Amino acid sequence: MKAILAVACALLLPVAAAGQVTASTVLSADGLAAVRVGNPTSDIIAVTVELFHDGTTDGPVTLGNPVQGLLISPAQFVLGPGELQVVRLRVGLDGVRSGETLRLVTTLTPAPALKEDGGGGIVLGLVLQRRLITKLVVQ
């Protein structure tokens, strides 16, 4: 019974993605910015990038509404171990004010687990996404 429980616990150990994102970025007067996203781990991770208005008034960071008139290139991509991707943003300046803080949300998801023997089939596990929320200040 203990062996079955140990195997079940080992199968359900969470797998979390880790990554690195530029902590604070400035949006130029032309509405342009670039952010670096890196994968320092030995795992493959899927990345999604979004931009929100800052809804923080006092206390923890709160996301406001999504920024309109936005182009993120690429908005979704996969990073292999040790890879780095530059993400470019173009924001229409009608919806943002000079000096405003926006929040860049980068969601990192580890690649699905594979069976030990490399074959197909179902693998039971717990996958944890990581969301990194960083600042983008409008110039």
C-alpha positions as MATLAB code, in Angstrom:
seq = 'MKAILAVACALLLPVAAAGQVTASTVLSADGLAAVRVGNPTSDIIAVTVELFHDGTTDGPVTLGNPVQGLLISPAQFVLGPGELQVVRLRVGLDGVRSGETLRLVTTLTPAPALKEDGGGGIVLGLVLQRRLITKLVVQ';
ca = [
       0.000    0.000    0.000;
       2.826    2.413    0.856;
       4.482    1.706   -2.500;
       1.262    2.518   -4.369;
       0.865    5.743   -2.392;
       4.492    6.747   -3.084;
       4.045    6.144   -6.832;
       0.773    8.108   -6.852;
       2.429   11.048   -5.060;
       5.378   10.990   -7.461;
       2.997   11.126  -10.415;
       1.164   14.118   -8.980;
       4.199   16.250   -8.177;
       3.538   19.654   -9.684;
       5.467   20.798  -12.728;
       5.943   24.572  -12.817;
       7.366   26.733  -15.559;
      10.081   29.249  -14.825;
      11.179   32.134  -16.998;
      12.716   35.573  -17.027;
      11.037   38.757  -18.275;
      12.329   42.336  -18.430;
      11.171   43.803  -15.086;
      10.338   47.335  -16.221;
      10.060   48.761  -19.720;
       9.361   52.222  -21.151;
       6.818   52.694  -23.930;
       8.278   55.318  -26.295;
       6.408   58.443  -27.409;
       5.713   56.552  -30.669;
       3.970   53.747  -28.742;
       6.789   51.209  -29.230;
       8.484   48.898  -26.722;
      10.508   45.685  -26.664;
      10.645   43.104  -23.888;
      12.982   40.112  -23.512;
      11.585   36.767  -22.375;
      14.073   34.024  -21.503;
      13.973   30.389  -20.471;
      16.849   29.616  -18.071;
      15.560   26.095  -17.359;
      16.117   22.752  -19.067;
      12.397   22.456  -19.883;
      10.338   23.615  -22.867;
       7.790   26.315  -21.982;
       4.862   27.876  -23.845;
       4.581   31.665  -23.433;
       1.607   34.024  -23.826;
       1.990   37.829  -23.539;
      -0.849   40.310  -22.771;
      -1.024   43.996  -21.793;
      -3.441   45.540  -19.284;
      -4.074   48.937  -17.718;
      -2.914   49.108  -14.099;
      -5.866   48.839  -11.731;
      -3.770   49.155   -8.567;
      -4.962   51.861   -6.182;
      -3.378   50.742   -2.922;
      -1.940   47.374   -1.989;
      -1.214   44.422   -4.266;
      -0.957   44.751   -8.042;
      -4.369   44.650   -9.715;
      -4.983   44.290  -13.429;
      -7.375   46.704  -15.095;
      -8.921   46.387  -18.557;
      -6.934   45.011  -21.503;
      -5.178   47.713  -23.547;
      -6.991   48.409  -26.840;
      -5.261   49.170  -30.151;
      -2.397   46.846  -29.317;
      -0.092   44.707  -31.443;
       2.159   42.160  -29.685;
       4.600   40.271  -31.873;
       4.778   37.395  -31.117;
       1.939   37.153  -28.572;
       2.332   33.372  -28.218;
       5.448   31.252  -28.697;
       7.434   28.317  -27.350;
      10.878   28.631  -25.757;
      13.320   25.748  -25.610;
      15.932   25.398  -22.867;
      18.221   28.442  -22.715;
      16.347   30.309  -25.485;
      15.543   34.023  -25.525;
      12.767   35.829  -27.428;
      12.376   39.567  -27.988;
       8.699   40.563  -27.920;
       7.778   43.830  -29.650;
       4.781   45.909  -28.656;
       3.004   48.666  -30.577;
       0.339   50.521  -28.604;
      -2.124   53.016  -30.070;
      -1.621   56.149  -27.979;
      -5.322   57.150  -27.990;
      -6.079   54.786  -25.080;
      -3.083   55.576  -22.832;
      -1.782   58.676  -21.043;
       1.769   59.903  -20.669;
       3.130   58.726  -17.313;
       0.563   55.922  -17.038;
       1.745   52.507  -15.838;
       0.586   49.487  -17.829;
       0.995   45.870  -16.751;
       2.592   43.312  -19.040;
       1.351   39.811  -18.163;
       3.552   36.927  -19.305;
       2.060   33.464  -18.741;
       4.497   30.533  -18.721;
       3.233   26.970  -19.141;
       5.519   23.920  -19.050;
       5.334   21.490  -21.986;
       3.161   18.424  -21.366;
       4.847   15.502  -19.618;
       5.817   12.439  -21.641;
       5.826    8.825  -20.508;
       9.183    7.530  -19.282;
       9.456    5.054  -22.172;
       8.877    7.856  -24.724;
       5.654    6.247  -25.941;
       2.245    7.856  -26.214;
      -0.521    7.532  -23.687;
      -1.966    9.405  -20.785;
       0.280   10.879  -18.117;
      -1.299   12.007  -14.877;
       0.211   15.120  -13.372;
      -0.360   18.612  -12.074;
       0.787   21.497  -14.283;
       1.279   24.923  -12.710;
       1.267   28.019  -14.884;
       3.331   30.964  -13.744;
       2.225   34.543  -14.459;
       4.847   37.249  -14.326;
       3.382   40.758  -14.107;
       5.814   43.546  -14.974;
       5.633   47.311  -15.526;
       5.435   49.169  -18.801;
       5.542   52.955  -18.297;
       4.144   55.257  -21.006;
       6.606   58.046  -21.830;
];
